[in-house]
Amino acid sequence: MDTQLINDSAIQLILTVKIHISPEDVESFFSHFQSAFDAVIKEPECRYFVVGEDVQNPGVITWTEGWSESVEWFMGVS
């Protein structure tokens, strides 16, 4: 596994989301999620966006986003 340390002092907000869906719906979820992912990573304020499924708990999906702006900015823009 290739791991990279993110050391960006510009990051002001880290957002982590965990959802639980039926394992049989994971493929459909990711096909719909792709457009949202693509839009978010194009935002210049988005420093990273990591998404994955827990291999030991199918249907548990987590994503983490790092933003260079404040919570107030995020809530007003998103």
Phi and psi restraints in degrees (value plus and minus 20) as a CYANA .aco file:
   2 ASP   PHI    -113.2   -73.2
   2 ASP   PSI     101.4   141.4
   3 THR   PHI    -138.0   -98.0
   3 THR   PSI     117.6   157.6
   4 GLN   PHI    -145.3  -105.3
   4 GLN   PSI     111.5   151.5
   5 LEU   PHI    -101.8   -61.8
   5 LEU   PSI     108.6   148.6
   6 ILE   PHI    -115.5   -75.5
   6 ILE   PSI      95.9   135.9
   7 ASN   PHI    -146.4  -106.4
   7 ASN   PSI      62.2   102.2
   8 ASP   PHI    -142.7  -102.7
   8 ASP   PSI      85.3   125.3
   9 SER   PHI     -88.1   -48.1
   9 SER   PSI     -30.6     9.4
  10 ALA   PHI     -99.4   -59.4
  10 ALA   PSI     -30.6     9.4
  11 ILE   PHI     -91.9   -51.9
  11 ILE   PSI     101.2   141.2
  12 GLN   PHI    -130.0   -90.0
  12 GLN   PSI     -39.6     0.4
  13 LEU   PHI    -159.5  -119.5
  13 LEU   PSI     110.7   150.7
  14 ILE   PHI    -140.0  -100.0
  14 ILE   PSI     103.1   143.1
  15 LEU   PHI    -132.7   -92.7
  15 LEU   PSI     104.8   144.8
  16 THR   PHI    -142.6  -102.6
  16 THR   PSI     111.4   151.4
  17 VAL   PHI    -146.8  -106.8
  17 VAL   PSI     116.1   156.1
  18 LYS   PHI    -147.1  -107.1
  18 LYS   PSI     108.9   148.9
  19 ILE   PHI    -145.8  -105.8
  19 ILE   PSI     136.7   176.7
  20 HIS   PHI    -142.3  -102.3
  20 HIS   PSI     101.3   141.3
  21 ILE   PHI    -151.5  -111.5
  21 ILE   PSI     146.0   186.0
  22 SER   PHI     -83.7   -43.7
  22 SER   PSI     112.8   152.8
  23 PRO   PHI     -72.8   -32.8
  23 PRO   PSI     -53.1   -13.1
  24 GLU   PHI     -91.7   -51.7
  24 GLU   PSI     -31.6     8.4
  25 ASP   PHI    -118.8   -78.8
  25 ASP   PSI     -20.2    19.8
  26 VAL   PHI     -81.4   -41.4
  26 VAL   PSI     -67.5   -27.5
  27 GLU   PHI     -80.6   -40.6
  27 GLU   PSI     -63.2   -23.2
  28 SER   PHI     -84.6   -44.6
  28 SER   PSI     -62.4   -22.4
  29 PHE   PHI     -76.6   -36.6
  29 PHE   PSI     -70.9   -30.9
  30 PHE   PHI     -84.6   -44.6
  30 PHE   PSI     -52.6   -12.6
  31 SER   PHI     -86.5   -46.5
  31 SER   PSI     -54.9   -14.9
  32 HIS   PHI    -100.7   -60.7
  32 HIS   PSI     -52.4   -12.4
  33 PHE   PHI     -90.9   -50.9
  33 PHE   PSI     -46.2    -6.2
  34 GLN   PHI     -74.5   -34.5
  34 GLN   PSI     -62.5   -22.5
  35 SER   PHI     -86.3   -46.3
  35 SER   PSI     -57.2   -17.2
  36 ALA   PHI     -86.3   -46.3
  36 ALA   PSI     -64.0   -24.0
  37 PHE   PHI     -78.0   -38.0
  37 PHE   PSI     -68.0   -28.0
  38 ASP   PHI     -80.3   -40.3
  38 ASP   PSI     -60.1   -20.1
  39 ALA   PHI     -87.5   -47.5
  39 ALA   PSI     -61.9   -21.9
  40 VAL   PHI     -86.0   -46.0
  40 VAL   PSI     -65.2   -25.2
  41 ILE   PHI     -89.0   -49.0
  41 ILE   PSI     -34.4     5.6
  42 LYS   PHI     -99.8   -59.8
  42 LYS   PSI     -36.9     3.1
  43 GLU   PHI     -88.9   -48.9
  43 GLU   PSI     107.3   147.3
  44 PRO   PHI     -83.4   -43.4
  44 PRO   PSI     -43.2    -3.2
  45 GLU   PHI    -101.4   -61.4
  45 GLU   PSI     -33.0     7.0
  46 CYS   PHI    -102.3   -62.3
  46 CYS   PSI      96.6   136.6
  47 ARG   PHI    -109.8   -69.8
  47 ARG   PSI     -49.4    -9.4
  48 TYR   PHI    -182.8  -142.8
  48 TYR   PSI     138.9   178.9
  49 PHE   PHI    -170.9  -130.9
  49 PHE   PSI      90.4   130.4
  50 VAL   PHI    -136.2   -96.2
  50 VAL   PSI     109.7   149.7
  51 VAL   PHI    -150.0  -110.0
  51 VAL   PSI     120.2   160.2
  52 GLY   PHI    -185.4  -145.4
  52 GLY   PSI     141.3   181.3
  53 GLU   PHI    -125.6   -85.6
  53 GLU   PSI     119.3   159.3
  54 ASP   PHI     -90.1   -50.1
  54 ASP   PSI      92.7   132.7
  55 VAL   PHI     -87.5   -47.5
  55 VAL   PSI     -42.3    -2.3
  56 GLN   PHI    -108.8   -68.8
  56 GLN   PSI     -34.0     6.0
  57 ASN   PHI    -155.5  -115.5
  57 ASN   PSI      59.1    99.1
  58 PRO   PHI     -73.9   -33.9
  58 PRO   PSI     117.6   157.6
  59 GLY   PHI      74.5   114.5
  59 GLY   PSI     -27.5    12.5
  60 VAL   PHI    -116.9   -76.9
  60 VAL   PSI      92.3   132.3
  61 ILE   PHI    -137.6   -97.6
  61 ILE   PSI     114.3   154.3
  62 THR   PHI    -147.9  -107.9
  62 THR   PSI     121.9   161.9
  63 TRP   PHI    -156.6  -116.6
  63 TRP   PSI     129.9   169.9
  64 THR   PHI    -152.6  -112.6
  64 THR   PSI     112.0   152.0
  65 GLU   PHI    -140.7  -100.7
  65 GLU   PSI     120.1   160.1
  66 GLY   PHI    -134.0   -94.0
  66 GLY   PSI     108.6   148.6
  67 TRP   PHI    -142.9  -102.9
  67 TRP   PSI     126.1   166.1
  68 SER   PHI    -109.7   -69.7
  68 SER   PSI     -15.1    24.9
  69 GLU   PHI    -138.2   -98.2
  69 GLU   PSI     149.8   189.8
  70 SER   PHI     -96.0   -56.0
  70 SER   PSI     148.3   188.3
  71 VAL   PHI     -79.7   -39.7
  71 VAL   PSI     -62.1   -22.1
  72 GLU   PHI     -81.1   -41.1
  72 GLU   PSI     -63.8   -23.8
  73 TRP   PHI     -81.3   -41.3
  73 TRP   PSI     -67.1   -27.1
  74 PHE   PHI     -78.5   -38.5
  74 PHE   PSI     -66.7   -26.7
  75 MET   PHI     -87.2   -47.2
  75 MET   PSI     -50.4   -10.4
  76 GLY   PHI    -100.2   -60.2
  76 GLY   PSI     -47.4    -7.4
  77 VAL   PHI    -115.4   -75.4
  77 VAL   PSI     -60.8   -20.8
